[in-house]
Amino acid sequence: MVKKKQKGYFKKPTQVLNEVEVKKVNRIYKSLLEEMKKRGRKNG
C-alpha cells in the first residue's frame, strides 16, 4: 500500500481502515477516555 494523502481520507477514515485498524483506534480512544476520567477532566 502506497501512503499518499488522498482526498476524502480524512473525511471517511472508516472506509479506508480495515476492521483491525478500526478496533485498534477504538481501543486507544477508550483508553484515552479512561485516562481523562481518572484525571477528572470533563472536556466533552
Phi and psi in radians as a Rosetta constraint file:
Dihedral C 1 N 2 CA 2 C 2 CIRCULARHARMONIC -1.536 0.35
Dihedral N 2 CA 2 C 2 N 3 CIRCULARHARMONIC 2.226 0.35
Dihedral C 2 N 3 CA 3 C 3 CIRCULARHARMONIC -1.511 0.35
Dihedral N 3 CA 3 C 3 N 4 CIRCULARHARMONIC 1.848 0.35
Dihedral C 3 N 4 CA 4 C 4 CIRCULARHARMONIC -2.292 0.35
Dihedral N 4 CA 4 C 4 N 5 CIRCULARHARMONIC 2.594 0.35
Dihedral C 4 N 5 CA 5 C 5 CIRCULARHARMONIC -1.304 0.35
Dihedral N 5 CA 5 C 5 N 6 CIRCULARHARMONIC 1.958 0.35
Dihedral C 5 N 6 CA 6 C 6 CIRCULARHARMONIC -1.833 0.35
Dihedral N 6 CA 6 C 6 N 7 CIRCULARHARMONIC 2.605 0.35
Dihedral C 6 N 7 CA 7 C 7 CIRCULARHARMONIC -1.188 0.35
Dihedral N 7 CA 7 C 7 N 8 CIRCULARHARMONIC 2.328 0.35
Dihedral C 7 N 8 CA 8 C 8 CIRCULARHARMONIC 1.596 0.35
Dihedral N 8 CA 8 C 8 N 9 CIRCULARHARMONIC -0.116 0.35
Dihedral C 8 N 9 CA 9 C 9 CIRCULARHARMONIC -1.138 0.35
Dihedral N 9 CA 9 C 9 N 10 CIRCULARHARMONIC -0.775 0.35
Dihedral C 9 N 10 CA 10 C 10 CIRCULARHARMONIC -1.421 0.35
Dihedral N 10 CA 10 C 10 N 11 CIRCULARHARMONIC -0.303 0.35
Dihedral C 10 N 11 CA 11 C 11 CIRCULARHARMONIC -1.315 0.35
Dihedral N 11 CA 11 C 11 N 12 CIRCULARHARMONIC -0.786 0.35
Dihedral C 11 N 12 CA 12 C 12 CIRCULARHARMONIC -2.307 0.35
Dihedral N 12 CA 12 C 12 N 13 CIRCULARHARMONIC 1.298 0.35
Dihedral C 12 N 13 CA 13 C 13 CIRCULARHARMONIC -1.161 0.35
Dihedral N 13 CA 13 C 13 N 14 CIRCULARHARMONIC -0.475 0.35
Dihedral C 13 N 14 CA 14 C 14 CIRCULARHARMONIC -1.149 0.35
Dihedral N 14 CA 14 C 14 N 15 CIRCULARHARMONIC -0.458 0.35
Dihedral C 14 N 15 CA 15 C 15 CIRCULARHARMONIC -1.359 0.35
Dihedral N 15 CA 15 C 15 N 16 CIRCULARHARMONIC -0.443 0.35
Dihedral C 15 N 16 CA 16 C 16 CIRCULARHARMONIC -1.502 0.35
Dihedral N 16 CA 16 C 16 N 17 CIRCULARHARMONIC -0.735 0.35
Dihedral C 16 N 17 CA 17 C 17 CIRCULARHARMONIC -1.278 0.35
Dihedral N 17 CA 17 C 17 N 18 CIRCULARHARMONIC 2.572 0.35
Dihedral C 17 N 18 CA 18 C 18 CIRCULARHARMONIC -1.527 0.35
Dihedral N 18 CA 18 C 18 N 19 CIRCULARHARMONIC 3.043 0.35
Dihedral C 18 N 19 CA 19 C 19 CIRCULARHARMONIC -1.056 0.35
Dihedral N 19 CA 19 C 19 N 20 CIRCULARHARMONIC -0.656 0.35
Dihedral C 19 N 20 CA 20 C 20 CIRCULARHARMONIC -1.112 0.35
Dihedral N 20 CA 20 C 20 N 21 CIRCULARHARMONIC -0.766 0.35
Dihedral C 20 N 21 CA 21 C 21 CIRCULARHARMONIC -1.163 0.35
Dihedral N 21 CA 21 C 21 N 22 CIRCULARHARMONIC -0.666 0.35
Dihedral C 21 N 22 CA 22 C 22 CIRCULARHARMONIC -1.090 0.35
Dihedral N 22 CA 22 C 22 N 23 CIRCULARHARMONIC -0.730 0.35
Dihedral C 22 N 23 CA 23 C 23 CIRCULARHARMONIC -1.120 0.35
Dihedral N 23 CA 23 C 23 N 24 CIRCULARHARMONIC -0.681 0.35
Dihedral C 23 N 24 CA 24 C 24 CIRCULARHARMONIC -1.073 0.35
Dihedral N 24 CA 24 C 24 N 25 CIRCULARHARMONIC -0.815 0.35
Dihedral C 24 N 25 CA 25 C 25 CIRCULARHARMONIC -1.093 0.35
Dihedral N 25 CA 25 C 25 N 26 CIRCULARHARMONIC -0.751 0.35
Dihedral C 25 N 26 CA 26 C 26 CIRCULARHARMONIC -1.079 0.35
Dihedral N 26 CA 26 C 26 N 27 CIRCULARHARMONIC -0.698 0.35
Dihedral C 26 N 27 CA 27 C 27 CIRCULARHARMONIC -1.140 0.35
Dihedral N 27 CA 27 C 27 N 28 CIRCULARHARMONIC -0.759 0.35
Dihedral C 27 N 28 CA 28 C 28 CIRCULARHARMONIC -1.126 0.35
Dihedral N 28 CA 28 C 28 N 29 CIRCULARHARMONIC -0.743 0.35
Dihedral C 28 N 29 CA 29 C 29 CIRCULARHARMONIC -1.075 0.35
Dihedral N 29 CA 29 C 29 N 30 CIRCULARHARMONIC -0.750 0.35
Dihedral C 29 N 30 CA 30 C 30 CIRCULARHARMONIC -1.118 0.35
Dihedral N 30 CA 30 C 30 N 31 CIRCULARHARMONIC -0.722 0.35
Dihedral C 30 N 31 CA 31 C 31 CIRCULARHARMONIC -1.128 0.35
Dihedral N 31 CA 31 C 31 N 32 CIRCULARHARMONIC -0.652 0.35
Dihedral C 31 N 32 CA 32 C 32 CIRCULARHARMONIC -1.134 0.35
Dihedral N 32 CA 32 C 32 N 33 CIRCULARHARMONIC -0.715 0.35
Dihedral C 32 N 33 CA 33 C 33 CIRCULARHARMONIC -1.087 0.35
Dihedral N 33 CA 33 C 33 N 34 CIRCULARHARMONIC -0.709 0.35
Dihedral C 33 N 34 CA 34 C 34 CIRCULARHARMONIC -1.115 0.35
Dihedral N 34 CA 34 C 34 N 35 CIRCULARHARMONIC -0.707 0.35
Dihedral C 34 N 35 CA 35 C 35 CIRCULARHARMONIC -1.084 0.35
Dihedral N 35 CA 35 C 35 N 36 CIRCULARHARMONIC -0.735 0.35
Dihedral C 35 N 36 CA 36 C 36 CIRCULARHARMONIC -1.122 0.35
Dihedral N 36 CA 36 C 36 N 37 CIRCULARHARMONIC -0.670 0.35
Dihedral C 36 N 37 CA 37 C 37 CIRCULARHARMONIC -1.143 0.35
Dihedral N 37 CA 37 C 37 N 38 CIRCULARHARMONIC -0.700 0.35
Dihedral C 37 N 38 CA 38 C 38 CIRCULARHARMONIC -1.121 0.35
Dihedral N 38 CA 38 C 38 N 39 CIRCULARHARMONIC -0.610 0.35
Dihedral C 38 N 39 CA 39 C 39 CIRCULARHARMONIC -1.462 0.35
Dihedral N 39 CA 39 C 39 N 40 CIRCULARHARMONIC -0.093 0.35
Dihedral C 39 N 40 CA 40 C 40 CIRCULARHARMONIC 1.339 0.35
Dihedral N 40 CA 40 C 40 N 41 CIRCULARHARMONIC 0.409 0.35
Dihedral C 40 N 41 CA 41 C 41 CIRCULARHARMONIC -1.525 0.35
Dihedral N 41 CA 41 C 41 N 42 CIRCULARHARMONIC 2.538 0.35
Dihedral C 41 N 42 CA 42 C 42 CIRCULARHARMONIC -2.253 0.35
Dihedral N 42 CA 42 C 42 N 43 CIRCULARHARMONIC 1.091 0.35
Dihedral C 42 N 43 CA 43 C 43 CIRCULARHARMONIC -1.764 0.35
Dihedral N 43 CA 43 C 43 N 44 CIRCULARHARMONIC 1.220 0.35
